[in-house]
């Protein structure tokens, strides 16, 4: 059974809500940014009260369309301070969102219960070893350094490669969670954290992934989906990030119906409410 800090995910467990706290001022959704310890602690308390099960802390944005790379020392400083603030304010387990092994190692030492790597252990070749040694769960994002198809087959292929890397490093299958990386397959980008594709528009790819999410069941791993306020909604509906709550909730509900075990979201209260009603309707 897969668990993050005692919170069981996957299998017959109910879907879990992972609240996002970004401590990176460069993040794409400004409403998720908290930079002071007081703001971070307050956000963590609010998320726990609203029903979140896990908190995901990001200290460096990986949005493909932004130039956001910061020195790893700055990322570590931000992560460690935020983890301490969250752990001191609530009892929820914490995931550290980073593609860099040094930042992951320091986050684990600071108390992180899991690592969330959108590059699926492929950006930093030391990442798998760090996670294996620590014995913590990892959220493996679909990612390819080589150009890939945006079809669901390309997502599955990328995830299979990462699962193989994880196993080779000694990461237990029970510590693997997969993420189709909505928003991270693009024709072009401004950082190395996205997968290059050109066979379809990026917004079409994201819709297709949500529609065919059930096909990830062949990989036999819990699935984490982060569609919250993503840019495909903005493109399709001409909406700014602050106006994307309603389509976010619809996408999250569809993800759960199609097999998602974790919903990573900026909108904890609303997502918890939506998924609660969804579960009641499915009884």
FIDREN-47713 format. One record per residue: x, y, z of N, C-alpha, C, O, CB in turn. Coordinates in pm, whole numbers, padded with zeros to 5 digits, always signed. Each point is the difference from the previous one (the first is absolute). Glycine has a CB too. Example, Ala and Ser with C-alpha at 12.3 -4.5 7.8 and 13.67 -1.06 7.14 Angstrom:
<atoms>
+01319-00569+00780-00089+00119+00000+00090+00120+00000+00104-00002+00066-00293-00115+00059 +00154+00222-00197+00082+00119+00006-00077+00109+00073+00051+00111+00017+00067-00174-00232 
</atoms>
This chain:
<atoms>
+00084-00120+00000-00084+00120+00000+00088+00125+00000+00097+00009+00075-00280-00134+00047 +00148+00220-00205+00074+00125-00009-00054+00100+00101-00121+00014+00016+00167-00056-00260 +00044+00111+00313-00042+00099+00099+00099+00115+00003+00121-00020-00014-00233-00158+00151 +00060+00298-00118+00084+00119+00020-00020+00045+00143-00106+00051+00036+00090+00018-00281 +00119-00088+00326-00008+00041+00139-00118-00058+00074-00060+00069+00084+00172+00136-00150 -00148-00328+00039-00112-00062+00069-00134+00015-00071-00099-00060+00042+00221+00101+00165 -00127+00037-00313-00122+00018-00078+00002-00100-00116+00079+00015-00094-00095+00233+00158 -00070-00348-00058-00004-00104-00104-00064+00052-00127-00103+00068+00003+00091-00243+00174 +00074+00142-00290-00052+00046-00130-00007-00118-00096+00078-00094+00009+00018+00324+00028 -00192-00222-00129-00014-00106-00099-00087-00113+00051-00052+00006+00112+00274+00053-00203 -00237-00160+00009-00082-00114+00038-00144+00041+00024-00059+00074-00079+00259-00182+00178 -00256+00060+00010-00139+00030+00033-00014+00121+00090-00110+00032+00046+00059-00273-00070 +00161+00310+00049-00006+00120+00082-00072+00112-00074+00008+00008-00123+00204-00075+00239 -00280+00152-00043-00066+00114-00062+00105+00095-00056+00113+00002+00050-00310-00024+00107 +00162+00101-00259+00097+00094-00058+00048+00100+00105-00077+00045+00084-00033-00070-00309 +00237+00058+00219+00059+00093+00095+00026+00135-00067+00029+00008-00119+00076-00201+00245 -00117+00298-00046+00022+00136-00050+00134+00052+00050+00027+00001+00120-00276+00041-00127 +00331+00000-00086+00132+00055+00029-00002+00151-00026-00014+00044-00114+00127-00265+00054 -00100+00298+00166-00002+00145-00013+00135+00056-00040+00103-00044+00051-00284+00052+00118 +00180+00088-00259+00124+00060-00050+00034+00128+00075-00083+00090+00011+00037-00188-00236 +00167+00104+00277+00055+00125+00053+00127+00030-00078+00097-00075+00007-00195+00035+00227 +00096+00148-00309+00119+00042-00074+00072+00109+00078-00057+00104+00033-00054-00163-00253 +00237+00034+00249+00081+00101+00070+00095+00068-00098+00098+00063+00038-00113-00196+00177 -00017+00116-00342+00077+00059-00110-00078+00118-00059-00105-00021-00060+00215-00203+00009 -00062+00346+00066-00071+00117-00053-00022-00007-00150-00087+00070-00053+00186+00062+00236 -00022-00215-00253-00011-00008-00146-00110-00095-00047-00021-00013-00121+00263+00064+00110 -00313-00117+00101-00101-00099-00038-00112+00062-00083-00032+00118+00012+00085-00245+00194 -00114+00042-00292-00096+00053-00099-00130+00047+00063-00061+00094-00051+00160-00247-00115 -00142+00092+00277-00125+00042+00063+00032+00077+00127+00036-00058+00102-00160-00140-00199 +00112+00327+00089+00040+00087+00111-00081-00025+00127+00047+00028+00110+00022+00141-00278 -00191-00221+00152-00084-00027+00116+00052-00113+00088-00047-00017+00112-00143+00099-00243 +00286-00160+00080+00054-00112+00076+00131+00033+00071+00055-00083+00073-00164-00069-00235 +00159+00274+00141+00133+00035+00051-00006+00048+00144-00079+00086+00036+00147-00026-00268 +00018-00119+00314+00018+00042+00139+00151+00005+00025+00069-00100-00019-00293-00003+00095 +00275+00217-00033+00145+00013+00012+00051+00012+00143+00113-00039+00027-00118+00144-00247 -00075-00054+00311+00046+00011+00139-00042-00123+00078-00097-00067-00036+00082+00318+00024 +00087-00282+00119-00034-00115+00084-00141+00011+00054-00071-00100+00011+00311+00075+00050 -00281+00146-00028-00134+00022+00054-00107-00032-00104-00100-00064+00030+00192+00240+00124 -00069-00130-00277-00096-00028-00108-00006-00150-00031-00109-00055-00021+00154+00283-00076 +00070-00293+00095+00006-00143-00029-00072-00079+00108-00079-00090-00030+00297+00122-00089 -00193+00000+00245-00065-00069+00111-00151+00020-00005-00076-00095+00021+00282+00126+00118 -00249+00090-00166-00143+00029-00006-00067-00078-00113-00110-00052+00017+00153+00281+00077 +00025-00237-00209-00055-00075-00113-00011-00148+00032-00099-00064-00035+00198+00232-00121 +00002-00223+00224-00003-00141+00037-00115-00030+00095-00072-00099-00017+00321+00089-00013 -00268+00096+00130-00110-00018+00094-00134+00005-00072-00088-00082+00025+00226+00184+00157 -00152-00007-00271-00125+00016-00075-00028-00122-00086-00114-00045-00010+00148+00293+00009 +00070-00302-00063-00018-00118-00084-00041-00121+00082-00087-00077-00041+00257+00168-00118 -00108-00109+00276-00038-00113+00085-00145+00013+00045-00075-00097-00003+00314+00075+00081 -00279+00141-00038-00137+00023+00043-00100-00022-00114-00114-00041+00023+00199+00204+00146 -00041-00135-00291-00087-00016-00116-00010-00145-00048-00082-00031-00086+00141+00263+00021 +00025-00320+00120-00009-00141-00034+00112-00058-00084-00011-00113-00047-00224+00149+00062 +00342+00039-00034+00114-00054-00075+00060-00120+00073-00008-00010+00123+00056+00239-00217 +00012-00317+00018+00065-00119+00058+00153+00011-00003+00069-00061+00082-00266-00075-00153 +00249+00213-00024+00144+00014-00022+00025+00143-00047-00087+00062-00061+00115-00310+00002 +00090+00301+00089+00039+00132-00051+00124-00015-00087+00097-00066+00038-00195+00181+00165 +00093-00054-00321+00113-00004-00093+00064+00139-00004-00067+00100-00029-00044-00283-00111 +00239+00188+00170+00072+00128+00004+00093+00012-00120+00084-00087-00023-00096+00088+00275 -00005+00106-00328+00087+00028-00113+00081+00125+00026-00055+00104+00037-00106-00215-00192 +00292+00102+00135+00087+00115+00026+00064+00056-00127+00072+00100+00005-00028-00195+00219 -00071+00028-00339+00045+00051-00129-00102-00042-00104-00024-00119-00018+00269+00108+00087 -00304+00106-00138-00098-00033-00102+00066-00077-00115+00112+00030-00041-00245+00174+00103 +00060-00304-00113+00048-00075-00116-00091+00021-00121+00011-00074-00098+00089-00097+00252 -00189+00269-00148-00090+00028-00112+00082+00018-00128+00092+00082-00003-00260+00026+00158 +00136-00183-00261+00083+00002-00122+00015+00136-00066+00103+00030-00061-00175-00259+00028 -00031+00312+00046+00000+00128-00071+00061+00114+00080-00007+00116-00041-00195-00194-00077 +00264+00047+00233+00063+00101+00083+00149-00024+00014+00044-00115+00001-00259+00144+00122 +00293+00078-00112+00143-00012+00029+00016+00009+00151+00006+00110+00057+00062-00008-00283 -00061-00218+00290-00014-00001+00146+00112-00071+00075-00009-00015+00122-00232+00022-00162 +00345-00049-00028+00106-00073+00069+00073+00094+00096+00044+00109-00037-00017-00266-00161 -00015+00112+00322+00070+00076+00103+00116-00085+00051+00000-00122-00022-00212+00247+00088 +00311-00067+00001+00110-00080+00056-00055-00106+00096-00094+00026+00075+00250+00171-00098 -00096-00315+00020-00050-00109+00084+00008+00037+00148-00082-00046+00080+00152-00119-00254 +00027+00247+00210+00013+00043+00140-00122+00081+00044-00045-00011+00114+00295+00013-00138 -00302+00080-00067-00119+00079+00030-00123-00090+00011-00086+00020+00086+00186+00178-00204 -00108-00297+00030-00112-00094+00007+00003-00076+00132-00104-00019+00064+00106-00004-00315 +00114-00021+00293+00014-00073+00126-00040+00088+00118-00072-00045+00090+00257-00093-00190 -00140+00261+00099-00034+00093+00108-00151+00018+00010-00057-00004+00109+00277+00122-00142 -00284-00097-00081-00145+00018-00003-00072-00126+00049-00090+00007+00083+00115+00155-00274 +00017-00279+00138-00065-00125+00036+00012-00029+00149-00100-00031+00066+00149-00054-00294 +00072+00094+00281+00022-00034+00140-00080+00089+00093-00058-00047+00098+00284-00032-00156 -00230+00207+00028-00075+00093+00083-00149-00031-00006-00068+00002+00103+00243+00173-00141 -00224-00204-00081-00143-00029-00017-00040-00131+00066-00106-00008+00063+00111+00135-00276 +00078-00230+00199-00030-00129+00063-00010+00016+00152-00091-00053+00063+00209-00069-00251 -00025+00196+00243-00002+00025+00145-00127+00073+00041-00061-00033+00101+00312+00041-00100 -00291+00093-00080-00120+00077+00031-00125-00086-00008-00088+00008+00087+00200+00198-00174 -00121-00290-00016-00118-00085-00016-00006-00105+00110-00106-00023+00058+00114+00059-00306 +00104-00101+00276+00003-00103+00103-00034+00057+00137-00057-00069+00085+00229-00056-00218 -00136+00251+00154-00031+00062+00129-00142+00047+00012-00048+00028+00110+00281+00040-00100 -00303-00059-00125-00135+00057+00001-00111-00104-00013-00114+00026+00038+00212+00177-00136 -00065-00320+00043-00106-00101-00020+00061-00139+00008+00121-00017+00012-00254+00177-00157 +00046-00261+00138+00046-00139+00013-00001-00075-00132+00015-00122-00003-00100+00124+00236 +00068+00070-00344-00006-00065-00130+00139-00037-00051+00097+00071+00026-00305+00055-00075 +00219-00238-00023+00128-00033-00064+00032+00098-00111-00089+00064-00056+00055-00306+00111 +00163+00254-00085+00047+00100-00095+00075-00066-00115+00083-00089+00020-00067+00257+00165 -00047-00123-00306+00074-00038-00119+00082+00120-00047-00050+00113+00001-00128-00284-00067 +00301+00148+00025+00086+00107-00053+00005-00013-00152+00042-00103-00053+00096+00110+00266 -00180+00098-00281-00007+00001-00145+00131+00055-00057+00023+00121+00002-00276-00092+00006 +00338-00118-00058+00130+00042-00053+00053-00104-00099-00022-00119+00020+00070+00245+00192 +00021-00083-00318+00063-00094-00093+00149-00021+00031+00069-00073-00071-00233+00144-00103 +00214-00006+00281+00144+00000+00028+00033-00083+00124-00059+00019+00106+00076+00207-00213 +00080-00318+00091+00033-00095+00105+00050+00067+00128-00036-00042+00110+00091-00121-00288 +00027+00265+00164+00053+00067+00119-00112+00063+00080-00002-00008+00123+00218+00050-00242 -00310+00022+00051-00114+00061+00068-00088-00107+00063-00051+00019+00111+00056+00173-00272 -00022-00304+00092-00081-00110+00054+00063-00058+00126-00069-00024+00099-00010-00028-00330 +00210+00031+00227+00071-00054+00116-00014+00090+00121-00026-00047+00111+00187-00064-00266 -00143+00240+00134-00012+00095+00110-00144+00009+00050-00022+00015+00120+00215+00114-00214 -00290-00139+00005-00140+00005+00040-00036-00121+00085-00072+00013+00099+00017+00114-00307 +00104-00243+00169-00026-00122+00078+00062+00013+00139-00062-00038+00100+00057-00100-00311 +00126+00192+00217+00066+00020+00130-00078+00099+00086+00001-00009+00123+00221-00039-00230 -00291+00142+00042-00079+00100+00072-00137-00052+00043-00071+00066+00075+00191+00110-00204 -00156-00295+00080-00126-00059+00042-00100-00032-00108-00111-00043+00030+00148+00163+00172 -00002-00101-00330-00093-00033-00108-00030-00149+00000+00089-00083+00019-00001+00275-00156 -00214-00225+00117-00045-00140+00003+00001-00064-00138-00012-00121-00012-00127+00176+00209 +00152+00026-00302+00001-00050-00137+00065+00104-00090+00014+00116+00037-00223-00253+00005 +00248+00093-00162+00054+00090-00101-00091-00006-00122-00045-00106-00041+00283+00073+00125 -00264+00149-00141-00081+00013-00120+00091+00051-00113+00037+00117-00002-00251-00072+00138 +00249-00134-00227+00094+00035-00108-00071-00003-00134-00029-00107-00054+00222+00014+00187 -00222+00211-00187-00073+00009-00127+00080-00058-00116-00057-00029-00105-00060+00231+00192 +00247-00219-00069+00083-00056-00108+00021-00151+00015+00083-00058-00071+00030+00279+00053 -00185-00283+00106+00003-00146+00009+00137-00061+00021+00031-00105-00057-00224+00111-00086 +00277+00058+00226+00135-00049+00035+00100+00014-00114+00110-00054+00008-00218-00106+00148 +00072+00233-00262+00084+00005-00120+00083+00127-00014+00102-00001-00068-00269-00141-00038 +00126+00251+00169+00076+00124-00013+00133-00010+00076+00104+00039-00052-00319+00092+00028 +00209-00183+00144+00118-00012+00085+00025-00148+00025-00080-00066+00066+00037+00291+00044 +00155-00276-00163+00025-00145+00010+00032-00047+00141+00016-00120+00022+00064+00129-00254 -00069+00083+00327+00022-00040+00139-00131-00011+00079-00001-00048+00114+00224+00159-00125 -00333-00067-00049-00127+00006+00072-00049-00137+00046-00041-00016+00115-00015+00218-00248 +00059-00299+00044-00051-00133+00036+00077-00059+00118-00060-00062+00088-00007+00026-00326 +00199+00056+00239+00081-00052+00110-00032+00067+00132-00004-00067+00104+00182+00018-00267 -00201+00179+00160-00036+00074+00122-00130-00053+00058-00011-00021+00121+00129+00225-00209 -00216-00226+00002-00131-00047+00046+00007-00144+00048-00061-00035+00101-00049+00192-00262 +00184-00240+00090+00015-00140+00041+00066-00009+00137-00045-00077+00086+00062+00007-00326 +00087+00146+00261+00072-00002+00127-00089+00046+00116+00006-00055+00109+00207+00097-00233 -00296+00060+00097-00087+00054+00105-00122-00089+00025-00058+00002+00109+00133+00227-00171 -00113-00306-00038-00115-00088+00015-00134+00072+00002-00097-00050+00056+00245-00102+00066 -00153+00271-00182-00125+00077-00002-00073-00022-00133+00062-00039-00099+00040+00212+00255 -00232-00147-00159-00073-00011-00127+00041+00111-00097+00049+00105+00041-00241-00210+00081 +00170+00078-00249+00030+00101-00103-00117+00007-00098-00053-00102-00044+00302+00061+00066 -00287+00163-00055-00099+00021-00105+00079+00019-00129+00075+00097-00015-00248+00009+00174 +00156-00199-00250+00078-00006-00124-00077+00066-00113-00103-00052-00044+00214-00160+00120 -00062+00326-00123-00066+00069-00110+00038-00059-00134+00111-00050-00017-00114+00256+00153 -00089-00202-00232+00029-00044-00136+00091+00104-00066-00036+00118-00009-00186-00243-00009 +00338+00079-00027+00100+00093-00054+00095-00076-00091+00036-00114+00027-00053+00261+00178 +00057-00082-00313+00097-00059-00091+00097+00108-00046-00043+00109-00040-00123-00284-00035 +00294+00146+00080+00100+00094-00051-00004+00005-00152+00033+00102-00060+00111-00146+00260 -00183-00068-00263-00016-00003-00146-00143+00038-00035-00090-00012+00083+00268-00168-00105 -00199+00226-00100-00134+00036-00045-00092-00122+00009+00041-00113-00025+00055+00290-00129 -00220-00151+00190-00095-00110+00021-00135+00036-00061-00027+00117-00029+00147-00185+00240 -00204-00031-00228-00136+00025-00045-00084+00048+00118+00020-00042+00114+00004-00133-00295 -00118+00262+00150-00090+00048+00104-00114-00096+00028-00074+00020+00096+00133+00209-00161 -00073-00331-00016-00104-00100+00023+00024-00071+00133+00110+00003+00055-00137-00034-00302 -00076-00032+00297+00011-00068+00130+00110-00106-00004+00061-00031+00103-00306+00072-00060 +00271-00096-00160+00107-00099-00014+00136+00060+00035+00084-00068+00058-00216-00049-00236 +00154+00245+00143+00125+00067+00033+00014+00021+00150+00109-00011+00055-00115+00124-00277 -00105-00083+00287+00000+00016+00146+00033-00132+00068+00082-00004+00092-00251+00189-00111 +00106-00291-00025+00024-00132+00059+00145-00044-00023+00063-00055+00090-00305-00006-00126 +00294+00085-00083+00139-00037-00031+00098+00073+00093+00092-00060+00055-00156+00018-00296 +00042+00172+00258+00087+00079+00088-00008-00049+00144+00102-00008+00068-00132+00205-00218 -00089-00230+00195-00016-00049+00137+00064-00138+00019+00060-00027+00104-00273+00158-00087 +00202-00216-00117+00064-00132+00008+00151+00013+00013+00064-00073+00076-00250-00025-00213 +00243+00192+00063+00145+00022+00008+00040+00045+00141+00100-00046+00054-00095+00108-00299 -00084+00027+00303+00030+00049+00135-00017-00108+00105+00078-00008+00095-00149+00236-00167 -00031-00310+00057-00021-00112+00092+00119-00095-00005+00045-00050+00103-00295+00069-00131 +00303-00043-00092+00118-00086-00014+00120+00062+00069+00077-00071+00066-00165-00015-00285 +00107+00218+00206+00109+00069+00068-00015-00012+00152+00098-00022+00072-00079+00182-00265 -00140-00145+00239-00026-00008+00144+00033-00139+00053+00064-00014+00104-00244+00188-00126 +00135-00276-00048+00027-00138+00043+00149-00030+00000+00052-00064+00091-00275-00006-00180 +00292+00118-00014+00145-00024-00010+00074+00063+00117+00100-00054+00047-00120+00046-00296 -00030+00123+00295+00064+00070+00113-00035-00062+00134+00064+00029+00101-00068+00179-00236 -00098-00293+00137-00040-00064+00124-00122+00061+00068-00027-00028+00117+00262-00030-00090 -00309+00140-00101-00123+00056+00055-00109-00107-00007-00024-00058-00106+00091+00295+00035 -00132-00261+00182-00104-00103+00005-00121+00041-00083-00035+00118-00005+00113-00186+00234 -00142-00028-00293-00119+00029-00078-00108+00065+00086-00078+00082-00048+00132-00274-00102 -00059+00155+00277-00100+00056+00091+00028+00147+00032-00084+00067+00061+00051-00294+00036 +00150+00277-00136+00034+00141+00023-00011+00083-00129+00049+00113-00005+00103-00184+00191 -00216+00015-00288-00013+00072-00128-00144+00045-00024-00094-00079+00011+00287-00054-00103 -00207+00259+00057-00126+00060-00041+00027+00066-00135+00105+00060-00018-00187-00021+00261 -00010-00050-00336+00025+00056-00134-00089+00121-00027-00111+00011+00052+00177-00239-00132 -00015+00319-00003-00069+00124-00034+00015+00024-00150+00113+00001-00050-00072+00097+00283 -00150-00080-00308+00010+00018-00145+00054+00136-00042+00014+00026-00120-00202-00181+00101 +00218+00242+00114+00064+00130-00029-00081+00087-00094+00047+00039-00107+00172-00149+00142 -00340+00140+00006-00083+00092-00078+00067+00137-00005+00042+00054+00102-00253-00180-00036 +00221+00180-00186+00063+00131-00018+00147-00005-00034+00060+00104-00028-00226-00019+00183 +00226-00205-00153+00145-00009-00017+00043-00064-00131+00119-00029-00018-00103+00016+00262 -00109-00011-00335+00036-00043-00135-00028+00119-00091-00114+00044-00012+00059-00293+00057 +00160+00302-00109-00010+00126-00075+00083-00007-00128+00091-00082-00014-00128+00208+00229 +00004-00038-00308+00081+00013-00121+00130+00072+00032+00104-00029-00059-00312+00033-00083 +00202+00090+00238+00120+00073+00040-00018+00049+00142-00111+00003+00053+00156+00067-00291 +00067-00033+00301-00005+00049+00137+00126+00077+00034+00091+00013-00082-00235-00205+00146 +00148+00244+00059+00109+00086+00042+00087-00062+00110+00086+00067+00056-00227+00127-00118 +00119-00320+00091+00083-00071+00098+00009-00146-00042-00066-00040-00096-00003+00200+00284 +00149-00241-00119+00018-00140-00042-00099-00098+00063+00021-00121-00010+00216+00175-00021 -00342-00006+00094-00087-00088+00078-00126-00044-00075-00094-00049+00062+00180+00162+00140 -00089-00096-00334-00117-00042-00077+00042-00101-00107+00118-00011-00034-00229+00233+00077 +00013-00294-00095+00023-00096-00108-00040+00064-00133-00111+00049-00015+00072-00244+00173 +00131+00192-00252-00026+00061-00132-00089-00092-00083+00029-00119-00016+00193+00240+00025 -00330-00066-00062-00088-00076-00089-00049+00095-00109-00009+00121+00020-00063-00279+00167 +00039+00101-00303-00046+00085-00110-00112-00065-00080-00040+00053-00104+00267+00044+00092 -00279-00210+00060-00101-00071-00078-00142+00046+00029-00094-00044-00067+00247-00149+00064 -00169+00282+00102-00133+00054+00030+00017+00125+00084+00106+00018+00061-00212-00248-00072 +00006+00317+00017+00009+00117+00088+00006-00044+00146-00061-00101+00037-00064+00239-00206 +00197-00065+00251+00019-00038+00140-00133-00008+00075-00017-00085+00087+00242+00192-00093 -00318-00018-00027-00128-00001+00071-00083-00122-00039-00078-00050+00082+00083+00301-00072 +00010-00299-00132-00068-00123-00043+00057-00119+00075-00074-00089+00042+00031+00187-00269 +00175-00098+00244+00064-00109+00074-00052-00009+00143-00028-00109+00049+00231+00137-00191 -00218+00087+00210-00045-00002+00138-00143-00051+00012-00032-00073+00094+00187+00263-00046 -00241-00151-00142-00138-00050+00000-00001-00151-00024-00074-00073+00066-00008+00297-00150 +00163-00268-00010+00004-00143-00031+00048-00082+00119-00053-00108+00027+00095+00164-00267 +00058-00006+00310+00052-00072+00117-00110-00018+00104-00016-00110+00054+00246+00202-00097 -00305+00013+00073-00107-00011+00098-00107-00098-00048-00054-00078+00079+00099+00314-00004 -00076-00232-00204-00102-00088-00058+00042-00146+00006-00083-00089+00020+00012+00276-00170 +00202-00213+00131+00049-00137-00008+00084-00040+00122+00080-00094-00006-00083+00116-00242 -00016+00049+00356+00078-00026+00121-00012-00144+00047+00094-00055+00057-00127+00292+00007 -00082-00299-00087-00022-00138+00045+00102-00097-00060+00022-00108+00055-00265+00160-00032 +00305-00015-00134+00099-00088-00063+00129-00012+00082+00078-00093-00020-00173+00155-00201 +00116+00031+00314+00118-00009+00087-00013-00115+00099+00098-00036+00065-00065+00282-00089 -00151-00304+00035-00021-00112+00092+00089-00118-00035+00029-00084+00086-00265+00158-00052 +00280-00082-00160+00088-00111-00041+00134+00005+00073+00070-00102+00008-00180+00102-00233 +00146+00117+00278+00128+00013+00071-00011-00040+00147+00101-00011+00069-00039+00194-00226 -00183-00203+00204-00027-00052+00135+00066+00084+00110+00062-00053+00092-00079-00174-00191 +00002+00359+00086+00052+00094+00100-00108+00103+00031-00081+00032-00087+00320-00065+00005 -00242+00086+00205-00092+00110+00028+00030+00116-00093+00116+00025-00033-00137-00097+00274 -00083+00144-00282+00016+00110-00094-00030+00133+00068-00103+00017+00064+00040-00169-00253 +00156+00246+00175-00017+00136+00049-00025+00090-00120+00072-00006-00099+00078-00036+00301 -00253+00125-00193-00032+00093-00109+00001+00142+00051-00060+00031+00103-00079-00207-00217 +00208+00263+00040+00003+00142+00033-00047+00079-00122+00078+00033-00088+00111-00066+00254 -00321+00061-00168-00057+00077-00109-00037+00141+00045-00037+00084-00081-00050-00296-00020 +00098+00237+00229-00048+00124+00062+00053+00126-00069+00120+00027-00002-00133-00151+00216 -00081+00200-00271+00026+00132-00059+00103-00003-00114+00061+00103-00031-00117-00006+00251 +00076-00213-00282+00101-00014-00104-00036+00081-00125-00116+00037-00022+00169-00265+00111 +00049+00254-00169-00015+00094-00111-00089-00050-00113-00050+00081-00077+00274+00000+00135 -00246-00213-00070-00088-00046-00108-00142+00054+00020-00072+00025-00097+00213-00233+00071 -00180+00225+00153-00132+00058+00027-00004+00146-00042-00099+00047-00057+00068-00206+00249 +00139+00230-00164+00007+00140-00040-00006+00016-00150-00066+00091-00050+00198-00045+00253 -00063-00135-00275+00001+00008-00146-00138-00031-00058-00049+00071-00087+00291-00135+00087 -00302-00044+00049-00127-00044-00057-00116+00092+00034-00092+00016-00080+00177-00247+00094 -00082+00291+00105-00112+00082+00047+00033+00148+00012-00084+00079+00043+00003-00279+00077 +00203+00236-00157+00046+00138+00010-00017+00052+00143-00065+00102+00025+00004-00064-00267 +00122-00111+00336-00012+00034+00142+00137+00026+00062+00097-00070-00031-00305-00069+00044 +00216+00239+00073+00119+00023+00079+00007-00104+00111-00101-00065+00031+00095+00312-00084 +00123-00265+00113+00016-00105+00102-00100+00013+00114-00051-00100+00049+00292+00092-00106 -00270+00131+00098-00091+00020+00113-00145-00033-00035-00085-00006+00089+00239+00182-00006 -00184-00197-00211-00137-00028-00043-00021-00146-00042-00100-00032-00063+00084+00268-00010 +00110-00324+00108-00005-00138-00048-00048-00101+00104+00025-00119-00015+00158+00179-00137 -00251-00015+00256-00044-00093+00105-00101-00101-00052+00018-00120+00020+00024+00298+00148 -00148-00132-00232-00105-00091-00046+00054-00108-00093-00027-00118+00023-00136+00304+00000 +00238-00152-00130+00053-00106-00085+00100-00090+00072+00013-00118-00033-00047+00268-00162 +00103-00096+00293+00093-00082+00078-00076-00110+00074+00042-00116+00000+00112+00313+00027 -00264-00161+00035-00078-00096+00077-00058-00109-00090-00004-00117+00038-00051+00297+00127 +00010-00141-00284-00052-00099-00095+00109-00098-00040-00022-00121-00001-00145+00288-00084 +00285-00115+00054+00112-00086-00040+00042-00093+00114+00032-00116-00024+00046+00294-00135 -00080-00128+00280+00037-00083+00116-00100-00112+00022+00038-00113+00031+00074+00311+00073 -00241-00167-00120-00103-00103+00015+00014-00107-00107-00011-00119+00028-00142+00289+00074 +00178-00127-00226+00018-00095-00110+00123-00087+00026-00001-00120-00027-00108+00281-00134 +00215-00100+00214+00121-00077+00031-00028-00111+00100+00047-00112-00016+00091+00315-00029 -00215-00170+00149-00035-00102+00100-00087-00109-00063+00023-00118+00024-00010+00292+00158 -00109-00135-00263-00085-00099-00067+00083-00092-00090-00036-00115-00022-00155+00277+00029 +00302-00109-00058+00086-00079-00090+00118-00064+00071+00092-00051-00065-00159+00203-00117 +00065-00151+00316+00097-00080+00074+00104+00072+00083+00085-00066+00060-00120-00088-00235 +00032+00287+00182+00100+00072+00080-00018-00030+00149-00111-00006+00051+00118+00186-00225 +00105-00197+00242+00000-00026+00144+00035+00123+00081-00038+00010+00117+00101-00243-00164 +00008+00328-00014+00038+00125+00066-00032+00115-00094+00032-00004-00119+00153-00111+00253 -00248+00218-00080-00023+00122-00076+00084+00110+00064-00022+00039+00115-00215-00110-00183 +00332+00121-00009+00087+00108+00047-00061+00132-00045-00020+00022-00119+00229-00169+00109 -00241+00235+00106-00081+00115-00034+00036+00126+00077+00052-00005+00111-00230-00154-00164 +00149+00273-00010+00013+00129+00068-00126+00031+00081+00001+00089+00084+00152-00008-00266 -00260-00154+00156-00133+00034+00051-00050-00106+00096-00096-00071-00030+00047+00195-00181 +00112-00137+00326-00028-00112+00089-00145-00005+00043-00065-00104-00015+00299+00116+00093 -00288+00095-00025-00137-00001+00053-00098-00042-00108-00084-00087+00022+00145+00266+00142 -00052-00116-00281-00095-00029-00107+00018-00141-00055-00098-00067-00033+00095+00311-00024 +00128-00289+00046+00026-00135-00050-00051-00106+00096-00060-00098-00043+00260+00184-00078 -00177-00067+00250-00052-00094+00100-00152-00008-00009-00057-00109+00003+00253+00158+00148 -00261+00065-00161-00146+00002-00010-00048-00072-00126-00093-00080+00006+00089+00295+00121 +00068-00186-00239-00040-00061-00127+00018-00151+00002-00087-00074-00046+00148+00285-00072 +00052-00258+00170+00026-00144+00002-00086-00072+00102-00035-00117-00019+00269+00163-00054 -00270+00022+00181-00091-00059+00099-00137-00026-00062-00057-00108+00016+00180+00227+00168 -00176-00019-00255-00128-00018-00067+00009-00107-00109-00092-00080-00017+00035+00319+00065 +00169-00239-00121+00020-00101-00103-00008-00141+00059-00067-00088-00055+00210+00250-00074 -00073-00183+00241-00001-00131+00064-00139-00038+00050-00039-00116-00011+00275+00153+00077 -00311+00060-00012-00137-00027+00045-00089-00040-00116-00086-00088+00014+00117+00250+00173 -00013-00098-00301-00081-00032-00117+00035-00136-00060-00080-00061-00070+00062+00304+00025 +00141-00290+00074+00046-00127-00057-00033-00119+00089+00023-00115-00039+00159+00239-00074 -00235-00100+00233-00031-00110+00092-00108-00092-00058-00039-00098+00064+00102+00245+00130 
</atoms>
